[in-house]
């Protein structure tokens, strides 16, 4: 399993204000849990608005598969409960009868 982060993004909004975001990924084989955090287009003092996304495939060709675990929920808020569920999905190697 590996962990990587994309470079933080800083977006000028005009009037001297900026928006900030960062994306941290947890990868296990062809499965990735993406944690995206931003400051609500500059409205927060911290990167406090966070979402989770699940993907299968390689970095350049990954497809979203969050609905397999979270159903139709979109976006998936990055709560501790949702993050734990995402990490369980990441660690599983198969969805056989013994999967918990």
C-alpha positions as CSV (number, residue, x, y, z in Angstrom):
1,X,0.0,0.0,0.0
2,X,1.3,3.5,-0.8
3,X,0.2,7.0,0.1
4,X,0.8,10.0,-2.1
5,X,-0.4,13.6,-2.4
6,X,-0.9,15.7,-5.5
7,X,0.6,19.2,-5.3
8,X,-1.6,21.7,-3.4
9,X,-3.7,23.9,-5.7
10,X,-4.0,27.6,-5.1
11,X,-6.6,29.4,-7.2
12,X,-6.7,33.2,-7.4
13,X,-10.2,34.4,-6.9
14,X,-9.6,38.1,-7.4
15,X,-9.6,40.9,-4.9
16,X,-6.5,39.4,-3.2
17,X,-8.4,36.2,-2.2
18,X,-7.4,32.7,-3.0
19,X,-8.9,29.2,-2.8
20,X,-6.8,26.2,-1.6
21,X,-7.2,22.5,-2.1
22,X,-5.2,19.3,-1.7
23,X,-5.7,15.7,-2.7
24,X,-4.2,12.8,-0.7
25,X,-4.5,9.3,-2.2
26,X,-4.1,5.8,-0.5
27,X,-3.4,3.2,-3.1
28,X,-3.4,-0.6,-2.9
29,X,-2.9,-2.4,-6.2
30,X,-5.4,-0.9,-8.7
31,X,-7.6,0.5,-6.0
32,X,-7.4,4.0,-4.7
33,X,-9.1,6.0,-1.9
34,X,-8.9,9.7,-2.7
35,X,-9.3,12.3,0.1
36,X,-10.0,15.8,-1.4
37,X,-10.0,18.8,1.0
38,X,-10.6,22.4,0.2
39,X,-11.4,25.7,2.0
40,X,-14.7,26.3,0.3
41,X,-13.3,28.7,-2.3
42,X,-11.5,30.7,0.3
43,X,-14.4,30.9,2.8
44,X,-12.7,28.8,5.6
45,X,-9.5,29.3,7.5
46,X,-8.6,25.6,7.2
47,X,-9.1,22.9,4.5
48,X,-12.2,21.8,6.3
49,X,-14.5,20.7,3.5
50,X,-13.5,17.1,2.6
51,X,-14.8,14.4,0.3
52,X,-13.9,10.8,-0.4
53,X,-13.8,9.0,-3.7
54,X,-13.0,5.4,-4.6
55,X,-11.4,4.4,-7.9
56,X,-10.1,1.4,-9.7
57,X,-7.4,1.4,-12.4
58,X,-4.1,3.2,-12.9
59,X,-3.6,6.9,-12.2
60,X,-4.2,8.0,-15.7
61,X,-7.1,5.7,-16.4
62,X,-8.9,5.2,-13.1
63,X,-12.7,5.0,-13.0
64,X,-14.8,5.9,-10.1
65,X,-16.5,3.1,-8.2
66,X,-17.7,4.8,-5.0
67,X,-21.2,3.6,-5.6
68,X,-20.1,0.0,-5.0
69,X,-19.5,0.9,-1.3
70,X,-21.5,4.0,-0.6
71,X,-24.5,3.6,-3.0
72,X,-25.9,6.7,-4.6
73,X,-24.3,9.1,-2.0
74,X,-22.5,11.9,-3.8
75,X,-20.4,13.6,-2.7
76,X,-19.2,11.3,0.0
77,X,-18.4,13.4,3.1
78,X,-15.1,12.5,4.7
79,X,-16.4,11.5,8.1
80,X,-14.4,9.0,10.2
81,X,-17.1,6.4,9.6
82,X,-16.9,6.8,5.8
83,X,-13.1,6.9,5.9
84,X,-13.0,3.6,7.8
85,X,-15.4,2.0,5.4
86,X,-13.3,3.2,2.4
87,X,-10.1,1.9,4.0
88,X,-11.8,-1.5,4.6
89,X,-12.7,-1.6,0.8
90,X,-9.1,-0.6,0.0
91,X,-7.6,-3.5,2.0
92,X,-9.9,-6.2,0.7
93,X,-8.6,-8.3,-2.1
94,X,-11.9,-10.0,-2.9
95,X,-15.6,-9.6,-2.2
96,X,-16.1,-13.3,-1.4
97,X,-18.5,-14.8,1.2
98,X,-15.9,-14.2,3.9
99,X,-15.7,-10.4,3.3
100,X,-16.8,-8.3,6.2
